[in-house]
Amino acid sequence: MKKTVFLAASLILMTSLNLIATAPQSTHVKGHGCVKPGNVSGCYVVNDYKEHRKYNVFFRDTVPDMDTGISFEGIGYGHKDPHCNQGQKVDVSEWKPLAGECPQAQQK
């Protein structure tokens, strides 16, 4: 009986530790770059060329216009967004326009 209880308790402990270890990690993220449309409708991508990072950004309120340079802060997750699937998922808590982040298209 004691052996069965010990085995059951050990199994529960190992299972709960495994769930904790596989929970998605989150961290505070700061970045800047040019807002571009993603490959999927409704998805937005920011390429931070200085940091060599690509972000799938999700805005709470106001969404910047496409081809707008921004600096942003938010919560980043340690995985790609399964829907947009182009970069690290970031829930943007605040952003502001940033001049000079989007290269201007050459006019012919």
C-alpha positions in Angstrom: 0.0 0.0 0.0 2.7 2.5 1.0 4.6 1.6 -2.2 1.6 2.3 -4.4 1.0 5.7 -2.7 4.6 6.6 -3.1 4.6 5.6 -6.8 1.4 7.6 -7.4 2.8 10.6 -5.6 6.0 10.4 -7.6 4.1 10.2 -10.9 2.0 13.2 -10.0 5.1 15.2 -9.1 6.9 14.3 -12.3 3.9 15.2 -14.4 3.5 18.6 -12.8 7.2 19.4 -13.1 7.0 18.5 -16.8 4.0 20.8 -17.3 5.9 23.7 -15.6 9.0 23.1 -17.8 7.0 23.2 -21.0 5.0 26.3 -20.3 5.7 29.1 -22.8 8.3 31.5 -21.6 7.6 35.2 -21.7 9.8 38.2 -21.4 9.8 42.0 -21.8 10.7 43.0 -25.3 11.8 46.3 -26.8 12.3 46.7 -30.5 12.0 49.0 -33.4 11.5 48.6 -37.1 9.1 48.9 -40.0 5.5 47.6 -39.7 4.7 45.4 -42.7 1.7 43.2 -43.4 2.2 39.5 -42.6 1.7 36.6 -44.9 -1.7 35.9 -43.3 -4.4 38.5 -43.3 -4.6 40.4 -40.0 -1.0 39.7 -39.1 1.7 42.4 -38.7 5.5 41.9 -38.9 8.2 44.2 -37.6 11.8 43.4 -38.8 14.3 44.8 -36.3 17.3 44.8 -38.6 19.7 46.2 -36.0 18.9 43.2 -33.6 18.4 40.7 -36.4 15.0 39.8 -35.1 11.6 39.4 -36.7 8.4 39.9 -34.6 4.8 39.1 -35.1 3.3 42.1 -33.3 -0.2 42.2 -31.9 -1.6 45.6 -30.9 -4.1 46.2 -28.2 -5.7 49.4 -29.4 -4.5 51.5 -32.3 -2.7 49.8 -35.1 0.0 51.8 -36.9 -0.3 52.3 -40.7 1.7 49.9 -42.9 5.2 51.0 -43.7 5.4 53.1 -40.6 8.6 53.0 -38.5 7.8 52.3 -34.8 9.6 51.7 -31.5 7.6 49.3 -29.3 7.5 47.5 -26.0 5.6 44.5 -25.0 5.5 40.9 -23.8 7.4 38.5 -26.0 6.8 34.8 -26.0 9.4 32.1 -26.6 7.7 30.7 -29.7 6.3 31.8 -33.0 2.6 32.6 -33.2 1.0 29.5 -34.7 -1.4 31.6 -36.8 1.0 34.2 -38.3 4.1 32.0 -38.0 6.7 34.6 -39.1 8.5 35.6 -36.0 8.5 35.8 -32.2 5.0 36.7 -30.9 4.9 40.0 -29.1 1.8 41.5 -27.4 2.6 45.2 -27.8 1.7 47.3 -24.8 2.9 50.6 -26.2 4.4 52.0 -29.4 5.3 55.3 -31.0 6.2 56.4 -34.5 9.9 56.5 -35.3 11.1 58.4 -38.3 13.7 56.8 -40.6 12.9 53.1 -39.8 11.2 52.4 -43.1 13.3 52.7 -46.3 11.5 54.9 -48.8 10.7 53.3 -52.1 12.7 54.8 -54.9 10.5 56.8 -57.2 11.1 56.5 -61.0 
